[in-house]
Each structure stands twice: as C-alpha cells, then as structure tokens.
C-alpha cells in the first residue's frame, strides 16, 4: 500500500467560492482507490466534500 494525499473542499452550497481547501492522507494501491477510500472514510460527514487533487505522498 502507498500513501496518497487527498486535497478537498468542505463547505456549503457555493463550494467554488467559499470553501477552504483541506487535506488528509489515505492508504491505497493507486489514485482511483485513494479517492474511493477517502469517500468511504468520510461517508457520514454532514458537510459536502469535493476532492480537488490526489497525489502520492513523498
């Protein structure tokens, strides 16, 4: 497993204007699985999240 950094926006209705960019790390085999793992970990989040960037850590 490799570590990937996932950058995402959290916010309300106008994410493109008002949201702050945050980041977290996930363990996955590739970029696609990193996005799946991110959404699985945050499935119960009350706020809308939009992934903006995924890259391998390091």
Protein Blocks (a to p, Z undefined) as FASTA:
>chain_A
ZZdddddddddfklmlmpccdddddddfblmlmmmmmmmmmmmpcbdcddfbdcdeZZ
